[in-house]
Amino acid sequence: MNLTLPCVDDRGNSLILSTDEISCIVLHKKKILVFTCNGIVTSRLFGSIDTFEEWFERYGLGFERLDSGNLVNMKKIIGKDSENRIAFFDKMLQTTISVRNLSKVAHIKEIKQTPRR
């Protein structure tokens, strides 16, 4: 099963994303930001992270809430840093994990976070 989301890129162009393309969805300053391997887009759908979580759960799409402000495609995580509570998608994209949700990523391999300069 796959859903599509209407979004807008940074140039204002409309596009439709498949849930397979999404790494994570983050609430930032009252906007729903959708992160993919190709960049960040803004969702055109109204609602909250809770709304997305409910839709994705209903269709069994493999998205989990790892922190209060994010919804993560668990198939896209390549590693985690349990000490710093971070999930990694690629070299540039990462998101936070709350203490209570660390168990959701227990099966994912451990990667030490590289300090950013």
C-alpha positions in Angstrom: 0.0 0.0 0.0 1.2 3.5 -0.8 -0.4 6.9 -0.3 0.4 10.1 -2.1 0.7 13.6 -0.5 0.3 16.9 -2.3 3.3 19.1 -1.5 5.1 22.3 -2.5 8.8 22.6 -3.1 11.1 25.5 -2.2 10.3 27.2 -5.5 6.5 27.0 -5.0 6.0 24.2 -7.5 3.3 21.7 -6.7 4.3 18.0 -6.6 2.8 14.7 -5.5 5.0 12.5 -3.2 4.6 8.8 -2.6 4.9 7.7 1.0 7.7 5.4 -0.2 9.8 8.6 -1.0 9.3 10.1 2.5 12.0 9.7 5.1 10.2 11.7 7.8 7.6 14.3 8.5 8.4 17.1 11.0 6.3 19.8 12.5 8.3 23.0 12.4 6.8 26.4 13.2 3.2 25.2 12.5 4.2 23.9 9.1 4.3 20.2 8.1 7.7 19.6 6.5 8.2 16.5 4.5 11.8 15.2 4.2 12.9 13.0 1.3 16.3 12.0 0.0 15.9 14.8 -2.6 15.2 17.6 -0.1 12.5 19.2 2.0 9.0 20.1 0.8 6.0 21.5 2.6 2.8 19.4 2.8 -0.3 21.0 1.3 -2.5 18.9 3.5 -3.9 20.5 6.6 -3.8 18.7 9.9 -1.2 17.7 12.4 1.4 15.1 12.9 -1.3 13.1 14.7 -3.4 13.2 11.6 -0.6 11.8 9.4 0.2 9.2 12.1 -3.4 8.0 12.1 -3.6 7.8 8.2 -0.3 6.0 7.9 -1.1 3.5 10.8 -4.5 2.8 9.2 -2.8 1.7 6.0 0.2 -0.1 7.7 2.8 2.1 6.0 5.6 1.6 8.6 5.7 5.1 10.0 6.4 5.6 13.7 6.4 8.6 16.0 9.9 8.8 17.5 9.5 12.2 19.1 6.6 14.6 19.7 7.4 16.6 16.5 8.2 13.9 14.0 6.8 10.9 12.2 9.4 8.6 10.7 9.4 6.1 7.9 11.1 3.2 9.7 12.2 1.6 6.5 14.4 4.6 5.7 16.4 4.6 8.9 20.0 3.4 8.3 21.2 3.6 11.9 20.8 5.2 15.3 22.9 6.8 18.1 21.2 5.7 21.3 23.3 7.8 23.5 22.4 11.1 21.7 18.9 9.7 20.8 19.2 10.3 17.0 18.0 8.3 14.1 19.9 8.6 10.8 18.5 8.4 7.3 21.7 9.3 5.3 24.7 11.5 5.9 22.8 14.7 6.1 19.3 13.8 7.4 18.6 12.8 11.0 15.9 13.2 13.5 15.5 13.0 17.3 14.2 10.1 19.3 12.5 10.5 22.7 13.7 8.4 25.6 10.3 6.6 25.8 10.5 5.7 22.1 14.1 4.3 22.0 12.6 0.8 22.2 11.0 1.4 18.7 14.5 1.5 17.2 16.1 -1.2 19.4 16.5 -3.5 16.3 18.4 -0.8 14.3 22.2 -0.9 14.1 24.1 1.6 16.3 26.1 4.3 14.6 28.2 6.8 16.5 27.3 10.4 15.6 30.0 12.4 13.9 30.4 15.8 15.4 29.3 18.6 13.0 31.6 21.5 12.3 
